[in-house]
Amino acid sequence: MRPLLVAFSLLTSSAAMAQATPPQEQLPTPPASEPREAVQPASPADPEPKQPPANAYSVPEGSPSIDERLSADEHRVEALEEQNTETKNDLSALKKLRFSGYVQARYLYQEPQDEVTGAGGFSRFTIRRSRLKATYTGDLAQFMLQIDASPTGVALRDAESTLFIPGTKQQLSLTLGQMKWPFGYEGPQSSSDREFPERSRVVRNMLPSERDRGAKVNGRYKFLRVSAGVFDGAGTDSGTTQDNDKEKDIIGRVGFDLKWIAGGVSGWYGQDLGKLPTDTFRRAYDRSRLGADLQAYFDVVPLGGTSLKGEFIAGRTYGAANNATHLDVPAHGWYLLLVQNIGLNDAVAVRYDTFDPHNGQANTANGETPGADNAVDTLGVVVQHHFGENLKVSATYELPMTQVVAQASDPKDNLFTLQMQARF
């Protein structure tokens, strides 16, 4: 670098002196016919010839030397290199930090159960989800925080601290915090990617809050996927910010991913403290789940890609409010979803799901109204259009069909949902 700096310094010094030297007055050119007189050397009698000034070809007095100028240039280059390094470090840190989020704005209409009085139905606008997520991924660690701002307030959804096990190339990790249960397919799936506005009825009952506080291990090896952890078990919708008992639930899923087909088997075992009317004191009841899911993707229809997804879940002790409303009650359910893409921006999906809250034990609250233990089948159809990558509009119509006995009748509770989702 120093030879380059020397050349650069000499060039700049020469240019500076050339600009600083005033232009000399040109002498007239003698005629060509007149020969030039030869310059005779001065004789001893002649006076001494005039000598050029001493500083005519030297650096003016007080100017920095070449070494000084080179040192100054080196300092300037070092300063530029430091600034470049700092800029690269800042850009590298920004690449590791990612912000994302989405808003789901809806219009809902449910037909009234009584056409005369209009009781049981509604027509309203709402904000279902408004999420903001920040993720910072380093070589050995990951930070993830997600909040949900809704008309009822701001709530914490995810707060994860993840360690990537050294030497595994981020294929094996340990996560501690508040996260989604590693169970099934539709439960951990993001609501922004799902075709239907809400999860199927069986998932909403068996995994009511989708999230809990605990620790889990994630592992990937080729096409295998493993995720398992230890959690409080009550979920984040239990109404408390901390677990009130020492019981812990073990939840996990073993799956595979072959690109065009994927699936897995999930398990859950734990206990929940509660008290039934026949109990004198609180006791521990089993809280268990067993599930299987499968997803297949095809590209045989000329209109676009086709996907077929299904899931089955059976378990005991569940509840939409705090995951323990129905103590020691067995239940099961499943869903089947068919999605057909039309081009790049449109899709049509049909889903049929069923949930039996008491494994076939049907009842009625009275002679005409279905009870809480009646099974419900739901047929849903959704049409969606993507306005680019950031905006999706969907129209969904769902027909719940409650299985009834005796004189009870299926309530009128068909639901229409118009949703606009914006994401970044």
Number of C-alpha atoms within 10 A of each C-alpha: 6 11 9 9 17 16 12 14 17 14 11 12 15 11 11 11 12 11 10 9 9 8 8 6 6 6 6 6 6 9 8 7 6 7 8 9 6 6 6 6 8 10 8 7 6 8 8 9 8 6 6 8 8 7 9 9 8 8 13 10 8 6 9 12 11 15 11 11 18 21 14 13 17 15 12 12 13 12 12 12 12 12 12 12 12 12 12 12 12 11 11 11 13 11 12 13 15 12 13 12 17 19 22 20 17 21 16 15 18 18 17 18 16 12 11 7 9 11 11 14 17 12 11 9 13 13 16 18 20 19 21 18 17 15 16 16 16 15 12 15 17 18 16 19 18 19 18 19 16 15 10 7 7 12 12 13 21 19 19 21 17 21 19 21 15 13 9 12 11 17 15 18 21 18 21 18 17 21 26 22 27 24 27 27 23 19 21 15 13 8 16 18 8 11 21 25 19 11 19 24 20 24 26 17 22 26 25 23 23 22 22 22 24 21 20 23 19 20 16 16 10 9 11 14 18 18 21 22 20 21 25 22 27 30 27 24 16 19 10 11 10 12 16 10 9 9 15 17 19 19 23 21 24 19 20 18 14 11 10 11 15 19 22 21 19 23 21 22 18 20 21 26 17 16 14 12 6 6 9 8 10 11 13 14 18 18 24 22 23 19 21 21 21 19 19 16 15 13 13 9 11 9 13 15 17 19 17 18 20 20 24 21 22 21 23 23 21 26 20 17 16 19 23 23 13 19 20 19 18 19 25 24 25 22 23 17 20 16 19 20 19 17 11 12 13 17 21 19 20 20 21 19 23 22 28 22 27 18 17 14 11 17 20 18 11 11 13 15 16 23 18 13 19 21 24 20 19 18 16 20 19 21 19 22 17 16 12 9 10 11 15 19 18 21 19 21 19 20 16 20 18 21 19 20 17 11 11 18 16 16 17 18 18 19 17 20 19 19 24 19 18 18 16 11
